[in-house]
Amino acid sequence: MRNKKVEGLILKEVPYQKENMKLFSVFTRELGKVLISAQSSRKLQNSKRILSPLNLCEFELYTSSAGYFKVKNAVLKASFYPLERKSAEKQLQSIQDISQVAEIIEKTIEEGEPNLSLYSLVVKSAMIIHHTANQLILEAFKVKLLGLSGTLPNLKHCFECREKRNDDKNWITQDSLHMYCTHCLPKDSMQYASVTLDTLKLLHFIATAEFEEIAKISTSAKNIEELKQLNSLLLTQLTTRDLKSEKTLLN
């Protein structure tokens, strides 16, 4: 490949031993997740702030002899760090939330598998988080990611008895990813999350609504916390490693 232009979000800098060289994991629209290397040339040194995690860039790439991509040039399209906000608390929250979006993508998708729907989801959620500092958007991103991956459970009926759920006694298990009423909850379930009717309604709304609509709604801290716990349970199906950014938010 020679001088191909791609758009991508820099997920993280990857430890690299070679002198005067930096390596980054980037989720691109055209190529999926790829590793790119950048030599510390004068041209790229002048763009030092461009090649940083959480930056959305347009890259001009070519293939190296080692099999990864080298950056010939990079143009910044949007930066999610640092943020220009008056509230330091909102700055920190937004940075943590966008970092978690990047970490989830880094840990849950394979290299070299383009996915336009997923790419659009990642970029749009990062944009909305950046502009609103709304904690619900991060959880909405997780719900929509689970929907794209096919691991979001049925949100209306008990899996076993098919009874429509209309009370607060609902359970989603980690092993089967199904929702049960109290009567049908398997006795051998080791990991499960309780879900109230309000959170079920919120989940159903999030799964189908646009981010702009989600950002406008008001919900309780209890519902957000319940949604976090449920998403954490379901995301273990996509990654077997703990998310460092999620631990930061919970501590």
C-alpha positions in Angstrom: 0.0 0.0 0.0 1.4 3.4 -0.9 0.4 6.7 0.6 -3.1 5.7 1.6 -5.2 8.3 3.5 -7.2 7.1 6.4 -9.2 8.6 9.3 -8.7 7.2 12.8 -8.8 7.7 16.5 -5.5 7.1 18.4 -6.4 4.6 21.1 -3.0 4.4 22.9 0.7 4.6 22.5 2.3 1.1 22.4 5.6 0.5 24.2 8.3 0.3 21.5 12.1 -0.2 21.9 13.4 1.3 18.7 15.1 4.6 19.2 13.4 7.7 17.6 10.3 5.7 16.8 6.8 5.7 18.4 4.1 3.1 17.9 0.4 3.7 18.2 -2.8 1.6 18.2 -5.3 3.4 16.0 -8.9 2.6 15.2 -9.4 3.7 11.6 -12.5 4.0 9.4 -10.9 2.3 6.4 -8.7 -0.4 7.9 -10.1 -1.2 11.3 -7.7 -1.3 14.2 -4.0 -1.1 13.1 -0.6 -0.4 14.5 1.1 2.7 13.1 4.7 3.9 13.6 6.0 7.4 13.5 9.6 8.3 13.2 10.8 11.4 15.1 11.4 13.4 12.0 11.3 17.2 12.0 8.0 17.1 10.1 6.3 14.9 12.7 8.1 16.6 15.6 6.3 19.8 14.6 3.1 17.8 14.9 4.0 16.3 18.3 0.6 17.1 19.9 -1.2 15.6 16.9 0.2 12.1 17.6 -1.3 11.7 21.0 -4.0 9.3 22.4 -7.6 10.5 22.1 -6.9 12.5 19.0 -8.9 12.0 15.8 -6.6 12.4 12.8 -6.3 12.0 9.1 -3.2 9.9 8.4 -1.2 9.4 5.2 0.2 5.9 5.6 2.5 3.5 3.8 3.3 -0.1 4.6 6.6 -0.8 6.3 8.8 -3.9 5.7 7.9 -5.1 9.1 4.2 -5.3 8.2 2.8 -2.4 10.1 2.0 1.1 8.8 4.2 4.1 8.9 3.0 7.7 9.1 4.1 10.0 6.4 1.9 12.8 7.5 -0.9 13.5 10.1 -3.6 16.2 10.2 -5.6 16.8 13.4 -9.4 16.7 12.9 -10.5 16.7 16.6 -8.8 16.6 20.0 -10.6 15.2 23.0 -7.7 16.0 25.4 -7.1 18.5 26.9 -10.6 19.9 27.2 -11.5 23.6 27.2 -14.0 23.6 30.1 -14.3 25.8 33.2 -15.0 22.9 35.5 -12.0 20.8 36.3 -14.3 18.0 37.5 -16.1 17.9 34.1 -12.8 17.9 32.3 -11.6 14.9 34.3 -14.9 13.1 33.9 -15.0 13.6 30.1 -11.3 12.5 29.7 -12.0 9.3 31.8 -15.1 8.5 29.8 -13.5 8.9 26.4 -10.4 7.0 27.6 -12.8 4.2 28.6 -14.4 4.2 25.1 -10.8 3.9 23.6 -9.8 1.1 26.0 -12.9 -0.9 25.4 -12.3 -0.8 21.6 -8.6 -1.6 22.1 -9.5 -4.7 24.1 -12.5 -6.0 22.3 -11.8 -5.9 18.6 -9.2 -7.6 16.4 -6.7 -5.9 14.2 -7.5 -5.4 10.5 -11.2 -5.8 10.6 -13.0 -2.6 9.3 -16.4 -1.9 10.8 -18.0 1.4 9.6 -20.9 1.1 12.0 -18.6 0.6 15.0 -16.3 3.3 13.9 -19.2 5.8 13.6 -20.4 4.7 17.1 -17.0 5.3 18.6 -16.4 8.8 17.0 -19.9 10.0 17.7 -19.9 8.9 21.3 -16.6 10.6 21.9 -17.8 13.8 20.3 -21.0 13.9 22.5 -19.0 13.1 25.7 -16.6 15.8 24.8 -19.3 18.4 24.4 -21.7 17.4 27.2 -19.7 15.6 29.9 -22.8 13.5 30.3 -22.0 10.2 32.1 -25.0 8.5 30.5 -23.4 8.7 27.1 -20.6 6.4 28.1 -23.1 3.8 29.3 -25.2 4.3 26.1 -22.0 3.6 24.0 -21.6 0.3 25.9 -25.2 -0.6 25.3 -25.0 0.1 21.6 -21.6 -1.8 21.4 -23.3 -4.8 23.0 -26.1 -4.5 20.5 -23.7 -4.4 17.5 -21.9 -7.5 18.9 -25.1 -9.4 19.4 -24.6 -9.8 23.2 -27.4 -7.5 24.3 -30.2 -9.6 25.9 -33.9 -9.4 25.2 -35.2 -6.5 27.3 -38.9 -7.2 27.3 -39.5 -10.8 28.4 -38.3 -13.5 30.8 -36.2 -15.9 28.7 -37.8 -19.0 30.4 -41.5 -18.3 30.9 -41.7 -15.5 28.2 -43.6 -13.3 30.7 -43.5 -9.6 29.9 -41.5 -7.8 32.6 -43.5 -5.2 34.4 -42.0 -5.1 37.8 -38.6 -4.6 39.5 -37.8 -8.3 39.9 -35.6 -8.9 36.9 -32.2 -10.6 36.6 -29.6 -10.9 33.8 -27.0 -13.7 34.1 -23.4 -13.5 32.9 -23.2 -17.1 31.8 -26.2 -17.1 29.5 -26.8 -13.4 28.9 -30.5 -13.9 29.3 -33.0 -12.0 31.4 -35.1 -13.9 33.9 -37.9 -13.2 36.4 -37.2 -14.2 40.0 -39.2 -17.4 39.6 -37.1 -18.6 36.6 -33.7 -17.4 37.7 -31.4 -20.5 37.4 -30.3 -21.8 40.8 -26.7 -22.3 39.6 -26.2 -18.8 38.3 -23.0 -17.4 39.9 -22.9 -14.0 38.3 -26.0 -11.9 37.7 -27.3 -8.3 37.9 -30.6 -7.2 39.1 -32.5 -4.8 36.8 -35.4 -2.6 37.9 -38.2 -1.7 35.6 -37.0 1.9 35.2 -33.6 0.7 34.1 -35.1 -1.8 31.7 -37.1 1.1 30.1 -33.9 3.2 30.0 -32.0 0.3 28.3 -34.7 -0.1 25.7 -34.7 3.6 25.0 -30.9 3.8 24.7 -30.7 0.8 22.4 -32.8 2.5 19.8 -32.4 6.3 20.3 -29.8 8.6 18.9 -27.1 10.1 21.1 -28.5 13.6 20.8 -31.8 12.3 22.2 -30.1 10.4 25.0 -28.1 13.5 26.1 -31.3 15.4 26.7 -33.0 13.0 29.1 -32.8 13.2 32.9 -32.2 10.0 34.9 -31.4 9.2 38.5 -27.9 8.3 39.8 -29.4 5.0 40.9 -30.4 4.1 37.3 -27.0 5.1 36.0 -25.2 3.0 38.6 -27.5 0.0 37.9 -26.7 0.5 34.2 -23.0 0.6 34.9 -23.1 -2.7 36.8 -25.1 -4.4 34.1 -22.8 -3.2 31.3 -19.8 -4.3 33.3 -21.3 -7.8 33.6 -22.2 -8.0 29.9 -18.8 -6.6 28.7 -17.0 -9.5 30.2 -18.3 -11.5 27.3 -16.3 -9.2 25.0 -13.1 -8.9 27.0 -11.6 -11.1 29.7 -9.4 -8.3 31.2 -10.5 -5.6 33.7 -10.8 -2.1 32.3 -8.4 0.2 34.1 -10.4 3.3 33.3 -13.6 1.8 34.7 -11.8 1.1 38.0 -10.7 4.7 38.1 -14.3 5.9 37.8 -15.5 3.5 40.5 -12.9 4.4 43.0 
